[in-house]
Amino acid sequence: MVTRRRIRFIAGLGVAAAALGAAAILRRSSRRCDGKRTVMPAPGLDLDMTAVAERLGQAVRIGTVSREDPRGDEAAAFPVFREYLEKTYPGVREALSREVVAGGSLLYTWAGSNPELAPVLLLAHQDVVPVDPDSLASWEQPPFSGTVVDGRVWGRGTLDDKGSLIGLMEAVEHLVGQGFQPRRTILLGMGHDEELGGVEGATGLAAFLADKGIKLSFVLDEGGAVVEGLVPGVSGEVAVVGIAEKGYLTVELLVEIPGGHSSAPRAESAISVLLTAVRRLEKNQMAARIEPPVKAFLQALAPRARFPLRIAFANPGRFERLIIRAFQGRPEAASAVRTTTAATIIRAGEKDNVIPPLARGVVNFRILPGDSVASVLEHVKRTVADDRVKVSILAKAREPSNVSPVDSPNFALLSRTVLEVFPGAIVAPYLMVAATDSRHFEGLTSDVYRFMPFRLNAAEIESIHGTNESLPIEVLGDVVTFYVRLIRNAAA
């Protein structure tokens, strides 16, 4: 799931870090910050982008919407979409085997000539989020029209995530047409319920591969993108690659105290006890610290940062307290250095003159790597410190993901591919605050990365899960080129 919050989070890091420029304690460092590397730009592809754009538009017209309780037409769209892919990409159909897994997810296998090499898994998802009916009048083109106009493909899913999915299929179709034969097996995984957490699709795909005894070289899924101007104090394009995801926990706080008539209130009510508990959690947050994904993010930006930010970015360990202090001044940045606490639901009472006997609160936590569901739950109980408040976990808790290495050959290969397609960009690892299907495959490899080969501006970021989602045809060309280069680099 790509969300606007993910990209705003990147901007928040930069704005908070820019506050470090006022610190007089910054000194010059002996660490080299140039970080330059020479990579040859990728050669152009002979693509009919008008036809590619129309094929993406047709994919958008098939409304593969994910809901907890889908309508009949939405559930029926998924088989139609699978059939569309079969008919549209004959080269893929001939060269790759296809399996339908977990009731609707797809696994394509392009067998490599060297079975000793661990396969690469490239992920995208078939499903899209619903469109708010109240927003329909604000769409420049109908959200499931797949209209190609003004140099863009319009509609729900163009950015999240059918643009990537169709880009993958176009890349493989192109390579098959060129007679390319991979030495390393290439797997394409396409979940059908990513927007619901991948609880059937990605989980089923991972189990399917595990049952076959398959270990992966690396996984690449949606996530970061190529952005410019969102990180103050840093010049040029930044390609942000997710190397970890925060965990997720929602707890329910339940208080039961005898109620009564409002004319004779007790000293404390269920409402007052609940509000005290929530306030304690808000005032006593979990400890802040710089974990490896944020450290790697700052160090990657150092070569492009203005002085004196360059020194702080290059030495986050030395300036950890200062960085944390700056980050805590902005909600987006603060979420990078601590497990966040957010009260989201408070419910109690039905009538203005009746003191309710029951009050319920819901608090959501996004868990920093290094913390855990258990440690957060213990923090909640210790902080609330009131036996009258019953604490329980609501469904869908998940641990933070593993942190993927940035010193591995696979990250180097991914970085080189990014620079071949986006010359002049810098590659920056980062911590994702939301979730993708990729986390379900951690048992099959240590190298799980999250990056979409899209140049995104502020308006396009706002359209993700929102209004007027659309993808420039030029960017769609970059997507195809990127996947062609990645497969060649990984499997040649």
Sequence and secondary structure as in RCSB ss.txt:
>XXXX:A:sequence
MVTRRRIRFIAGLGVAAAALGAAAILRRSSRRCDGKRTVMPAPGLDLDMTAVAERLGQAVRIGTVSREDPRGDEA
AAFPVFREYLEKTYPGVREALSREVVAGGSLLYTWAGSNPELAPVLLLAHQDVVPVDPDSLASWEQPPFSGTVVD
GRVWGRGTLDDKGSLIGLMEAVEHLVGQGFQPRRTILLGMGHDEELGGVEGATGLAAFLADKGIKLSFVLDEGGA
VVEGLVPGVSGEVAVVGIAEKGYLTVELLVEIPGGHSSAPRAESAISVLLTAVRRLEKNQMAARIEPPVKAFLQA
LAPRARFPLRIAFANPGRFERLIIRAFQGRPEAASAVRTTTAATIIRAGEKDNVIPPLARGVVNFRILPGDSVAS
VLEHVKRTVADDRVKVSILAKAREPSNVSPVDSPNFALLSRTVLEVFPGAIVAPYLMVAATDSRHFEGLTSDVYR
FMPFRLNAAEIESIHGTNESLPIEVLGDVVTFYVRLIRNAAA
>XXXX:A:secstr
   HHHHHHHHHHHHHHHGGGG TT    SS                 HHHHHHHHHHHHHS  B  SS  HHHH
HHHHHHHHHHHHH HHHHHHSEEEEETTTEEEEEE  S TTS  EEEEEES B    GGGGGG SS TTS  EET
TEEESTTTTTTHHHHHHHHHHHHHHHHTT   SS EEEEEES GGGTSTTHHHHHHHHHHHTT   SEEEEEEEE
EEESSSTTB SEEEEEEEEE EEEEEEEEEE   EETTS  SS HHHHHHHHHHHHHHS       HHHHHHHHH
HGGGB TTHHHHHH TTTTHHHHHHHHTTSHHHHTTTS EEEEEEEEE SSTTEE SEEEEEEEEEE TT  HHH
HHHHHHHHH  TTEEEEE S  B       SSSHHHHHHHHHHHHHSTT EEEEEEESS  GGGGGGGG S EEE
EEEEE  HHHHHHTTSSS EEEHHHHHHHHHHHHHHHHHHH 
